[in-house]
Amino acid sequence: MVRKTVLIDDDIVQQLNLLAKKEDRDFSSSIRYVLRIGLIAIQNPELTAEEIKDILEAKAEFETGMVEELSLESL
């Protein structure tokens, strides 16, 4: 992980602090989360932020073994 110093407007800092509290994250994790969603949104303008969050959550659940791929044979 790389450490950088950045300037952020006070209103954005307040919004990030609120997000951190709502999602039980620290400030740095909130910044990484928001940036990740923002970068994905730029690369995929047809998706909403909510759709991106859902995809990231589903990916995390799959990677941790909480869900598995649907088998056509099991239908």
Biopython code that builds the backbone (N, CA, C, O; Angstrom):
import numpy as np
from Bio.PDB.StructureBuilder import StructureBuilder

atoms = [
    (1, "MET", "N", (0.842, -1.158, 0.000)),
    (1, "MET", "CA", (0.000, 0.000, 0.000)),
    (1, "MET", "C", (0.898, 1.235, 0.000)),
    (1, "MET", "O", (1.946, 1.256, 0.646)),
    (2, "VAL", "N", (0.481, 2.240, -0.718)),
    (2, "VAL", "CA", (1.244, 3.470, -0.849)),
    (2, "VAL", "C", (0.565, 4.564, -0.035)),
    (2, "VAL", "O", (-0.661, 4.673, -0.025)),
    (3, "ARG", "N", (1.361, 5.360, 0.640)),
    (3, "ARG", "CA", (0.822, 6.505, 1.378)),
    (3, "ARG", "C", (1.063, 7.764, 0.581)),
    (3, "ARG", "O", (2.172, 8.004, 0.104)),
    (4, "LYS", "N", (0.025, 8.573, 0.435)),
    (4, "LYS", "CA", (0.098, 9.846, -0.280)),
    (4, "LYS", "C", (-0.634, 10.896, 0.543)),
    (4, "LYS", "O", (-1.543, 10.576, 1.310)),
    (5, "THR", "N", (-0.240, 12.125, 0.381)),
    (5, "THR", "CA", (-0.944, 13.242, 0.995)),
    (5, "THR", "C", (-1.787, 13.912, -0.080)),
    (5, "THR", "O", (-1.285, 14.264, -1.147)),
    (6, "VAL", "N", (-3.074, 14.085, 0.211)),
    (6, "VAL", "CA", (-3.974, 14.726, -0.750)),
    (6, "VAL", "C", (-4.769, 15.813, -0.042)),
    (6, "VAL", "O", (-5.005, 15.746, 1.165)),
    (7, "LEU", "N", (-5.172, 16.802, -0.801)),
    (7, "LEU", "CA", (-6.043, 17.852, -0.286)),
    (7, "LEU", "C", (-7.482, 17.505, -0.651)),
    (7, "LEU", "O", (-7.790, 17.223, -1.809)),
    (8, "ILE", "N", (-8.363, 17.530, 0.355)),
    (8, "ILE", "CA", (-9.767, 17.196, 0.143)),
    (8, "ILE", "C", (-10.602, 18.308, 0.757)),
    (8, "ILE", "O", (-10.325, 18.756, 1.870)),
    (9, "ASP", "N", (-11.621, 18.753, 0.038)),
    (9, "ASP", "CA", (-12.515, 19.789, 0.550)),
    (9, "ASP", "C", (-13.173, 19.337, 1.852)),
    (9, "ASP", "O", (-13.438, 18.152, 2.053)),
    (10, "ASP", "N", (-13.432, 20.312, 2.735)),
    (10, "ASP", "CA", (-14.017, 20.009, 4.032)),
    (10, "ASP", "C", (-15.360, 19.286, 3.930)),
    (10, "ASP", "O", (-15.634, 18.380, 4.717)),
    (11, "ASP", "N", (-16.203, 19.682, 2.962)),
    (11, "ASP", "CA", (-17.513, 19.030, 2.842)),
    (11, "ASP", "C", (-17.373, 17.567, 2.441)),
    (11, "ASP", "O", (-18.165, 16.732, 2.876)),
    (12, "ILE", "N", (-16.384, 17.248, 1.622)),
    (12, "ILE", "CA", (-16.154, 15.850, 1.238)),
    (12, "ILE", "C", (-15.627, 15.058, 2.430)),
    (12, "ILE", "O", (-15.997, 13.900, 2.623)),
    (13, "VAL", "N", (-14.765, 15.680, 3.225)),
    (13, "VAL", "CA", (-14.250, 15.023, 4.432)),
    (13, "VAL", "C", (-15.406, 14.706, 5.380)),
    (13, "VAL", "O", (-15.450, 13.623, 5.964)),
    (14, "GLN", "N", (-16.335, 15.641, 5.534)),
    (14, "GLN", "CA", (-17.500, 15.403, 6.393)),
    (14, "GLN", "C", (-18.347, 14.250, 5.869)),
    (14, "GLN", "O", (-18.817, 13.417, 6.643)),
    (15, "GLN", "N", (-18.540, 14.204, 4.552)),
    (15, "GLN", "CA", (-19.316, 13.116, 3.956)),
    (15, "GLN", "C", (-18.610, 11.777, 4.132)),
    (15, "GLN", "O", (-19.257, 10.762, 4.389)),
    (16, "LEU", "N", (-17.286, 11.771, 3.994)),
    (16, "LEU", "CA", (-16.525, 10.534, 4.194)),
    (16, "LEU", "C", (-16.567, 10.085, 5.650)),
    (16, "LEU", "O", (-16.659, 8.889, 5.925)),
    (17, "ASN", "N", (-16.501, 11.035, 6.588)),
    (17, "ASN", "CA", (-16.621, 10.687, 8.003)),
    (17, "ASN", "C", (-17.986, 10.081, 8.302)),
    (17, "ASN", "O", (-18.086, 9.110, 9.053)),
    (18, "LEU", "N", (-19.034, 10.650, 7.717)),
    (18, "LEU", "CA", (-20.381, 10.108, 7.904)),
    (18, "LEU", "C", (-20.481, 8.694, 7.323)),
    (18, "LEU", "O", (-21.026, 7.793, 7.961)),
    (19, "LEU", "N", (-19.957, 8.508, 6.120)),
    (19, "LEU", "CA", (-19.962, 7.180, 5.508)),
    (19, "LEU", "C", (-19.201, 6.177, 6.377)),
    (19, "LEU", "O", (-19.639, 5.041, 6.558)),
    (20, "ALA", "N", (-18.074, 6.605, 6.905)),
    (20, "ALA", "CA", (-17.269, 5.720, 7.762)),
    (20, "ALA", "C", (-18.077, 5.273, 8.973)),
    (20, "ALA", "O", (-18.049, 4.100, 9.345)),
    (21, "LYS", "N", (-18.791, 6.204, 9.584)),
    (21, "LYS", "CA", (-19.610, 5.842, 10.749)),
    (21, "LYS", "C", (-20.766, 4.925, 10.356)),
    (21, "LYS", "O", (-21.040, 3.940, 11.042)),
    (22, "LYS", "N", (-21.439, 5.245, 9.258)),
    (22, "LYS", "CA", (-22.584, 4.436, 8.825)),
    (22, "LYS", "C", (-22.176, 3.011, 8.476)),
    (22, "LYS", "O", (-22.909, 2.066, 8.768)),
    (23, "GLU", "N", (-21.025, 2.852, 7.861)),
    (23, "GLU", "CA", (-20.609, 1.536, 7.383)),
    (23, "GLU", "C", (-19.582, 0.878, 8.288)),
    (23, "GLU", "O", (-18.983, -0.134, 7.924)),
    (24, "ASP", "N", (-19.377, 1.457, 9.477)),
    (24, "ASP", "CA", (-18.448, 0.908, 10.456)),
    (24, "ASP", "C", (-17.056, 0.687, 9.856)),
    (24, "ASP", "O", (-16.474, -0.391, 9.969)),
    (25, "ARG", "N", (-16.548, 1.735, 9.219)),
    (25, "ARG", "CA", (-15.220, 1.723, 8.603)),
    (25, "ARG", "C", (-14.395, 2.841, 9.218)),
    (25, "ARG", "O", (-14.933, 3.770, 9.821)),
    (26, "ASP", "N", (-13.073, 2.740, 9.055)),
    (26, "ASP", "CA", (-12.258, 3.889, 9.419)),
    (26, "ASP", "C", (-12.205, 4.830, 8.213)),
    (26, "ASP", "O", (-12.648, 4.475, 7.121)),
    (27, "PHE", "N", (-11.666, 6.018, 8.418)),
    (27, "PHE", "CA", (-11.666, 7.035, 7.379)),
    (27, "PHE", "C", (-10.927, 6.564, 6.129)),
    (27, "PHE", "O", (-11.416, 6.750, 5.014)),
    (28, "SER", "N", (-9.761, 5.960, 6.303)),
    (28, "SER", "CA", (-8.972, 5.495, 5.154)),
    (28, "SER", "C", (-9.708, 4.422, 4.358)),
    (28, "SER", "O", (-9.667, 4.419, 3.127)),
    (29, "SER", "N", (-10.370, 3.526, 5.049)),
    (29, "SER", "CA", (-11.135, 2.475, 4.362)),
    (29, "SER", "C", (-12.286, 3.077, 3.569)),
    (29, "SER", "O", (-12.608, 2.612, 2.476)),
    (30, "SER", "N", (-12.901, 4.110, 4.124)),
    (30, "SER", "CA", (-13.990, 4.778, 3.419)),
    (30, "SER", "C", (-13.491, 5.425, 2.139)),
    (30, "SER", "O", (-14.154, 5.349, 1.104)),
    (31, "ILE", "N", (-12.328, 6.060, 2.201)),
    (31, "ILE", "CA", (-11.759, 6.671, 1.001)),
    (31, "ILE", "C", (-11.472, 5.610, -0.053)),
    (31, "ILE", "O", (-11.805, 5.790, -1.224)),
    (32, "ARG", "N", (-10.854, 4.502, 0.358)),
    (32, "ARG", "CA", (-10.547, 3.431, -0.598)),
    (32, "ARG", "C", (-11.822, 2.868, -1.222)),
    (32, "ARG", "O", (-11.863, 2.601, -2.423)),
    (33, "TYR", "N", (-12.860, 2.687, -0.408)),
    (33, "TYR", "CA", (-14.135, 2.148, -0.883)),
    (33, "TYR", "C", (-14.781, 3.081, -1.904)),
    (33, "TYR", "O", (-15.207, 2.643, -2.973)),
    (34, "VAL", "N", (-14.849, 4.366, -1.568)),
    (34, "VAL", "CA", (-15.470, 5.353, -2.463)),
    (34, "VAL", "C", (-14.672, 5.483, -3.761)),
    (34, "VAL", "O", (-15.252, 5.559, -4.844)),
    (35, "LEU", "N", (-13.361, 5.508, -3.653)),
    (35, "LEU", "CA", (-12.540, 5.599, -4.858)),
    (35, "LEU", "C", (-12.718, 4.368, -5.747)),
    (35, "LEU", "O", (-12.784, 4.479, -6.971)),
    (36, "ARG", "N", (-12.795, 3.214, -5.127)),
    (36, "ARG", "CA", (-12.985, 1.980, -5.908)),
    (36, "ARG", "C", (-14.303, 2.031, -6.682)),
    (36, "ARG", "O", (-14.338, 1.726, -7.874)),
    (37, "ILE", "N", (-15.377, 2.414, -6.008)),
    (37, "ILE", "CA", (-16.674, 2.514, -6.672)),
    (37, "ILE", "C", (-16.631, 3.581, -7.759)),
    (37, "ILE", "O", (-17.156, 3.375, -8.854)),
    (38, "GLY", "N", (-16.013, 4.714, -7.467)),
    (38, "GLY", "CA", (-15.908, 5.791, -8.448)),
    (38, "GLY", "C", (-15.137, 5.387, -9.689)),
    (38, "GLY", "O", (-15.551, 5.694, -10.807)),
    (39, "LEU", "N", (-14.015, 4.699, -9.503)),
    (39, "LEU", "CA", (-13.228, 4.263, -10.661)),
    (39, "LEU", "C", (-13.987, 3.236, -11.501)),
    (39, "LEU", "O", (-13.941, 3.273, -12.731)),
    (40, "ILE", "N", (-14.685, 2.320, -10.828)),
    (40, "ILE", "CA", (-15.487, 1.341, -11.559)),
    (40, "ILE", "C", (-16.607, 2.043, -12.315)),
    (40, "ILE", "O", (-16.926, 1.666, -13.443)),
    (41, "ALA", "N", (-17.212, 3.067, -11.700)),
    (41, "ALA", "CA", (-18.291, 3.819, -12.348)),
    (41, "ALA", "C", (-17.788, 4.550, -13.592)),
    (41, "ALA", "O", (-18.494, 4.620, -14.598)),
    (42, "ILE", "N", (-16.592, 5.085, -13.529)),
    (42, "ILE", "CA", (-16.021, 5.760, -14.702)),
    (42, "ILE", "C", (-15.802, 4.760, -15.830)),
    (42, "ILE", "O", (-16.030, 5.077, -16.997)),
    (43, "GLN", "N", (-15.362, 3.557, -15.485)),
    (43, "GLN", "CA", (-15.105, 2.530, -16.496)),
    (43, "GLN", "C", (-16.393, 1.893, -17.008)),
    (43, "GLN", "O", (-16.412, 1.319, -18.097)),
    (44, "ASN", "N", (-17.462, 1.990, -16.231)),
    (44, "ASN", "CA", (-18.747, 1.357, -16.577)),
    (44, "ASN", "C", (-19.881, 2.358, -16.385)),
    (44, "ASN", "O", (-20.675, 2.211, -15.456)),
    (45, "PRO", "N", (-19.974, 3.369, -17.239)),
    (45, "PRO", "CA", (-20.970, 4.427, -17.029)),
    (45, "PRO", "C", (-22.420, 3.951, -17.108)),
    (45, "PRO", "O", (-23.326, 4.673, -16.692)),
    (46, "GLU", "N", (-22.651, 2.758, -17.630)),
    (46, "GLU", "CA", (-24.019, 2.251, -17.720)),
    (46, "GLU", "C", (-24.522, 1.707, -16.381)),
    (46, "GLU", "O", (-25.718, 1.452, -16.234)),
    (47, "LEU", "N", (-23.622, 1.525, -15.396)),
    (47, "LEU", "CA", (-24.006, 1.004, -14.090)),
    (47, "LEU", "C", (-24.199, 2.146, -13.093)),
    (47, "LEU", "O", (-23.486, 3.150, -13.131)),
    (48, "THR", "N", (-25.180, 1.973, -12.197)),
    (48, "THR", "CA", (-25.350, 2.941, -11.117)),
    (48, "THR", "C", (-24.392, 2.582, -9.979)),
    (48, "THR", "O", (-23.851, 1.477, -9.934)),
    (49, "ALA", "N", (-24.193, 3.518, -9.073)),
    (49, "ALA", "CA", (-23.334, 3.256, -7.914)),
    (49, "ALA", "C", (-23.911, 2.107, -7.081)),
    (49, "ALA", "O", (-23.168, 1.281, -6.551)),
    (50, "GLU", "N", (-25.225, 2.063, -6.973)),
    (50, "GLU", "CA", (-25.863, 0.987, -6.206)),
    (50, "GLU", "C", (-25.629, -0.378, -6.858)),
    (50, "GLU", "O", (-25.379, -1.362, -6.161)),
    (51, "GLU", "N", (-25.708, -0.442, -8.168)),
    (51, "GLU", "CA", (-25.429, -1.694, -8.874)),
    (51, "GLU", "C", (-23.981, -2.122, -8.663)),
    (51, "GLU", "O", (-23.700, -3.307, -8.481)),
    (52, "ILE", "N", (-23.072, -1.165, -8.687)),
    (52, "ILE", "CA", (-21.657, -1.473, -8.465)),
    (52, "ILE", "C", (-21.461, -2.013, -7.050)),
    (52, "ILE", "O", (-20.752, -3.001, -6.859)),
    (53, "LYS", "N", (-22.084, -1.371, -6.053)),
    (53, "LYS", "CA", (-21.988, -1.862, -4.678)),
    (53, "LYS", "C", (-22.517, -3.290, -4.576)),
    (53, "LYS", "O", (-21.905, -4.132, -3.919)),
    (54, "ASP", "N", (-23.654, -3.569, -5.223)),
    (54, "ASP", "CA", (-24.222, -4.914, -5.195)),
    (54, "ASP", "C", (-23.274, -5.931, -5.825)),
    (54, "ASP", "O", (-23.109, -7.035, -5.305)),
    (55, "ILE", "N", (-22.659, -5.564, -6.930)),
    (55, "ILE", "CA", (-21.713, -6.467, -7.601)),
    (55, "ILE", "C", (-20.516, -6.737, -6.710)),
    (55, "ILE", "O", (-20.083, -7.882, -6.585)),
    (56, "LEU", "N", (-19.974, -5.695, -6.086)),
    (56, "LEU", "CA", (-18.819, -5.874, -5.197)),
    (56, "LEU", "C", (-19.177, -6.750, -3.996)),
    (56, "LEU", "O", (-18.380, -7.592, -3.581)),
    (57, "GLU", "N", (-20.368, -6.552, -3.440)),
    (57, "GLU", "CA", (-20.809, -7.381, -2.319)),
    (57, "GLU", "C", (-20.977, -8.838, -2.745)),
    (57, "GLU", "O", (-20.565, -9.746, -2.023)),
    (58, "ALA", "N", (-21.577, -9.065, -3.907)),
    (58, "ALA", "CA", (-21.767, -10.426, -4.402)),
    (58, "ALA", "C", (-20.421, -11.095, -4.668)),
    (58, "ALA", "O", (-20.244, -12.278, -4.379)),
    (59, "LYS", "N", (-19.479, -10.340, -5.216)),
    (59, "LYS", "CA", (-18.138, -10.878, -5.475)),
    (59, "LYS", "C", (-17.469, -11.279, -4.165)),
    (59, "LYS", "O", (-16.862, -12.347, -4.081)),
    (60, "ALA", "N", (-17.573, -10.436, -3.144)),
    (60, "ALA", "CA", (-16.976, -10.742, -1.842)),
    (60, "ALA", "C", (-17.618, -11.980, -1.228)),
    (60, "ALA", "O", (-16.925, -12.827, -0.664)),
    (61, "GLU", "N", (-18.941, -12.086, -1.336)),
    (61, "GLU", "CA", (-19.635, -13.263, -0.805)),
    (61, "GLU", "C", (-19.195, -14.520, -1.535)),
    (61, "GLU", "O", (-18.999, -15.557, -0.903)),
    (62, "PHE", "N", (-19.037, -14.453, -2.837)),
    (62, "PHE", "CA", (-18.589, -15.607, -3.614)),
    (62, "PHE", "C", (-17.165, -16.004, -3.225)),
    (62, "PHE", "O", (-16.866, -17.184, -3.041)),
    (63, "GLU", "N", (-16.286, -14.996, -3.103)),
    (63, "GLU", "CA", (-14.886, -15.272, -2.783)),
    (63, "GLU", "C", (-14.709, -15.854, -1.383)),
    (63, "GLU", "O", (-13.751, -16.589, -1.141)),
    (64, "THR", "N", (-15.616, -15.540, -0.459)),
    (64, "THR", "CA", (-15.515, -16.084, 0.892)),
    (64, "THR", "C", (-16.287, -17.389, 1.057)),
    (64, "THR", "O", (-16.343, -17.947, 2.153)),
    (65, "GLY", "N", (-16.879, -17.873, -0.028)),
    (65, "GLY", "CA", (-17.576, -19.155, 0.017)),
    (65, "GLY", "C", (-18.987, -19.081, 0.571)),
    (65, "GLY", "O", (-19.581, -20.112, 0.885)),
    (66, "MET", "N", (-19.530, -17.887, 0.697)),
    (66, "MET", "CA", (-20.884, -17.747, 1.240)),
    (66, "MET", "C", (-21.950, -18.121, 0.218)),
    (66, "MET", "O", (-23.069, -18.472, 0.590)),
    (67, "VAL", "N", (-21.612, -18.050, -1.058)),
    (67, "VAL", "CA", (-22.521, -18.444, -2.129)),
    (67, "VAL", "C", (-21.724, -19.259, -3.134)),
    (67, "VAL", "O", (-20.494, -19.231, -3.141)),
    (68, "GLU", "N", (-22.423, -19.965, -3.959)),
    (68, "GLU", "CA", (-21.744, -20.715, -5.008)),
    (68, "GLU", "C", (-22.500, -20.545, -6.310)),
    (68, "GLU", "O", (-23.665, -20.146, -6.321)),
    (69, "GLU", "N", (-21.832, -20.849, -7.396)),
    (69, "GLU", "CA", (-22.463, -20.695, -8.706)),
    (69, "GLU", "C", (-23.662, -21.611, -8.833)),
    (69, "GLU", "O", (-23.669, -22.727, -8.314)),
    (70, "LEU", "N", (-24.668, -21.127, -9.527)),
    (70, "LEU", "CA", (-25.874, -21.901, -9.760)),
    (70, "LEU", "C", (-25.586, -22.968, -10.807)),
    (70, "LEU", "O", (-25.071, -22.671, -11.885)),
    (71, "SER", "N", (-25.922, -24.201, -10.484)),
    (71, "SER", "CA", (-25.741, -25.296, -11.411)),
    (71, "SER", "C", (-27.056, -25.543, -12.140)),
    (71, "SER", "O", (-28.104, -25.701, -11.514)),
    (72, "LEU", "N", (-26.991, -25.574, -13.471)),
    (72, "LEU", "CA", (-28.203, -25.826, -14.248)),
    (72, "LEU", "C", (-28.780, -27.199, -13.963)),
    (72, "LEU", "O", (-29.990, -27.401, -14.065)),
    (73, "GLU", "N", (-27.923, -28.142, -13.608)),
    (73, "GLU", "CA", (-28.392, -29.500, -13.296)),
    (73, "GLU", "C", (-29.242, -29.543, -12.040)),
    (73, "GLU", "O", (-30.087, -30.426, -11.896)),
    (74, "SER", "N", (-29.030, -28.602, -11.129)),
    (74, "SER", "CA", (-29.779, -28.605, -9.874)),
    (74, "SER", "C", (-31.162, -27.977, -9.997)),
    (74, "SER", "O", (-31.940, -28.001, -9.043)),
    (75, "LEU", "N", (-31.474, -27.414, -11.162)),
    (75, "LEU", "CA", (-32.791, -26.779, -11.339)),
    (75, "LEU", "C", (-33.865, -27.774, -11.643)),
    (75, "LEU", "O", (-35.024, -27.397, -11.818)),
]
sb = StructureBuilder()
sb.init_structure("model")
sb.init_model(0)
sb.init_chain("A")
sb.init_seg("    ")
for serial, (resi, resn, name, xyz) in enumerate(atoms, 1):
    if name == "N":
        sb.init_residue(resn, " ", resi, " ")
    sb.init_atom(name, np.array(xyz, "f"), 0.0, 1.0, " ", f" {name:<3s}", serial, name[0])
structure = sb.get_structure()
